[in-house]
């Protein structure tokens, strides 16, 4: 348990039973949320994908999730979100570290992601855990054509 937030979080692999909660968080977090089908395809059909959820232990409520693809020797964070009522409590960091740990234990050399240029809070979190900015993807986000910052984190010692 983190002393600063009083919430005990458990990270586990996402299963179909988590989908309703994940979709609720998705809709509360993004202007163009992923569909139920998109998540089901990732969970059931994409052999390269792994998704994890953060559950608040006391109530068993899903409060966040992260997805990562493993492609050759790289990990790609596909999505991450924390329920608005649970943000700024370290849950996003725990989710990211769980995804990175999974990727590194699977043999990847580096993990990458894209983040909106306007999302400086997320960029700061990613920098705290070892990501560096390496470039811009112009017009990456379909909803408003916002640019994305490309960030990479090399495995320690590689």
C-alpha positions as CSV (number, residue, x, y, z in Angstrom):
1,X,0.0,0.0,0.0
2,X,1.2,3.5,-0.8
3,X,1.2,5.7,2.3
4,X,0.3,8.8,0.2
5,X,-2.9,7.5,-1.3
6,X,-4.2,4.8,1.1
7,X,-5.1,2.6,-1.9
8,X,-3.8,-0.9,-2.2
9,X,-3.5,-1.9,-5.9
10,X,-3.0,-5.4,-7.4
11,X,-1.8,-5.7,-11.0
12,X,-2.9,-8.8,-13.0
13,X,-3.3,-9.9,-16.6
14,X,-6.6,-8.6,-18.1
15,X,-9.3,-11.2,-18.7
16,X,-12.7,-10.9,-20.5
17,X,-14.5,-10.3,-17.2
18,X,-12.5,-7.0,-16.9
19,X,-13.8,-5.7,-20.1
20,X,-16.9,-3.7,-18.9
21,X,-14.7,-1.8,-16.4
22,X,-12.0,-1.2,-18.9
23,X,-14.5,0.1,-21.5
24,X,-15.9,2.5,-18.8
25,X,-12.4,3.8,-18.1
26,X,-11.6,4.0,-21.8
27,X,-14.7,6.2,-22.5
28,X,-13.9,8.5,-19.6
29,X,-10.3,8.9,-20.7
30,X,-10.3,9.3,-24.5
31,X,-12.2,11.4,-27.1
32,X,-12.0,8.4,-29.5
33,X,-12.2,5.3,-27.3
34,X,-11.4,1.9,-28.4
35,X,-14.4,-0.4,-29.1
36,X,-15.4,-3.6,-27.3
37,X,-14.4,-5.4,-30.4
38,X,-10.9,-3.8,-30.5
39,X,-10.2,-5.0,-26.9
40,X,-11.6,-8.4,-27.6
41,X,-9.4,-8.8,-30.7
42,X,-6.4,-7.8,-28.6
43,X,-7.2,-10.2,-25.8
44,X,-8.3,-13.2,-27.9
45,X,-6.6,-12.9,-31.3
46,X,-3.4,-10.9,-31.0
47,X,-0.7,-13.3,-29.9
48,X,1.8,-10.4,-29.5
49,X,-0.5,-8.5,-27.1
50,X,-0.6,-8.5,-23.3
51,X,-3.0,-6.4,-21.3
52,X,-2.8,-5.8,-17.5
53,X,-5.3,-4.3,-15.1
54,X,-4.9,-2.5,-11.8
55,X,-7.5,-3.5,-9.3
56,X,-8.2,-1.7,-6.0
57,X,-7.8,-4.6,-3.6
58,X,-10.5,-3.7,-1.1
59,X,-13.4,-3.5,-3.5
60,X,-11.9,-5.5,-6.4
61,X,-12.6,-2.6,-8.8
62,X,-10.6,-2.3,-12.0
63,X,-9.2,1.3,-11.8
64,X,-6.7,1.2,-14.7
65,X,-5.2,-0.8,-17.5
66,X,-2.2,-1.0,-19.9
67,X,-1.5,-2.9,-23.1
68,X,1.8,-3.8,-24.7
69,X,2.7,-5.6,-27.9
70,X,5.9,-7.7,-28.1
71,X,7.3,-7.5,-31.6
72,X,10.7,-9.2,-32.2
73,X,12.9,-7.6,-29.5
74,X,10.8,-4.6,-28.8
75,X,7.8,-3.8,-26.7
76,X,5.2,-1.2,-27.8
77,X,2.8,0.3,-25.2
78,X,-0.5,0.4,-27.1
79,X,-2.7,2.1,-24.5
80,X,-2.8,3.1,-20.8
81,X,-5.5,4.7,-18.8
82,X,-6.5,5.2,-15.2
83,X,-10.1,5.9,-14.0
84,X,-10.4,9.7,-13.4
85,X,-11.3,9.2,-9.8
86,X,-8.0,7.3,-9.2
87,X,-5.5,9.5,-11.1
88,X,-2.4,11.0,-9.5
89,X,-2.0,8.1,-7.1
90,X,0.8,6.2,-8.7
91,X,-1.4,3.7,-10.5
92,X,-0.2,4.6,-14.0
93,X,3.4,4.2,-12.9
94,X,2.6,0.8,-11.4
95,X,0.9,-0.3,-14.6
96,X,3.8,1.0,-16.8
97,X,6.4,-0.8,-14.6
98,X,4.4,-4.0,-14.8
99,X,4.2,-3.9,-18.6
100,X,7.9,-3.1,-18.8
101,X,8.8,-5.9,-16.4
102,X,6.7,-8.3,-18.5
103,X,8.4,-7.1,-21.7
104,X,11.9,-7.3,-20.3
105,X,11.3,-10.8,-18.8
106,X,10.2,-11.8,-22.3
107,X,13.5,-10.7,-23.8
108,X,12.9,-7.3,-25.3
109,X,15.7,-4.8,-25.5
110,X,13.6,-1.6,-25.5
111,X,10.0,-0.4,-25.0
112,X,8.4,2.4,-27.1
113,X,5.3,4.5,-27.0
114,X,3.6,7.6,-28.5
115,X,2.0,10.3,-26.3
116,X,0.2,13.5,-27.2
117,X,2.5,16.5,-27.3
118,X,-0.1,18.2,-25.0
119,X,0.0,15.5,-22.4
120,X,3.0,16.7,-20.4
121,X,1.9,14.9,-17.3
122,X,2.2,11.5,-19.0
123,X,5.5,12.6,-20.6
124,X,6.9,13.5,-17.2
125,X,5.8,10.1,-15.8
126,X,7.4,8.3,-18.7
127,X,10.6,10.2,-18.2
128,X,10.6,9.3,-14.5
129,X,10.7,5.6,-15.4
130,X,13.5,5.9,-18.0
131,X,11.8,6.9,-21.3
132,X,13.4,9.6,-23.5
133,X,11.9,11.6,-26.3
134,X,13.3,10.7,-29.7
135,X,11.1,12.4,-32.2
136,X,7.6,13.6,-33.3
137,X,4.9,11.8,-35.3
138,X,3.1,14.7,-37.1
139,X,-0.7,14.4,-37.0
140,X,-0.6,11.0,-35.3
141,X,-3.9,11.4,-33.4
142,X,-7.0,11.0,-35.7
143,X,-9.4,13.0,-33.5
144,X,-7.7,16.3,-33.8
145,X,-4.5,15.6,-35.8
146,X,-2.3,16.4,-32.8
147,X,1.3,15.4,-33.0
148,X,2.7,12.5,-30.9
149,X,6.0,12.5,-29.1
150,X,7.9,9.2,-29.7
151,X,9.5,7.9,-26.6
152,X,11.9,4.9,-26.0
153,X,13.2,3.1,-22.9
154,X,16.2,0.9,-23.4
155,X,16.5,-2.2,-21.1
156,X,18.9,-1.5,-18.3
157,X,22.4,-2.6,-19.3
158,X,21.6,-2.9,-23.1
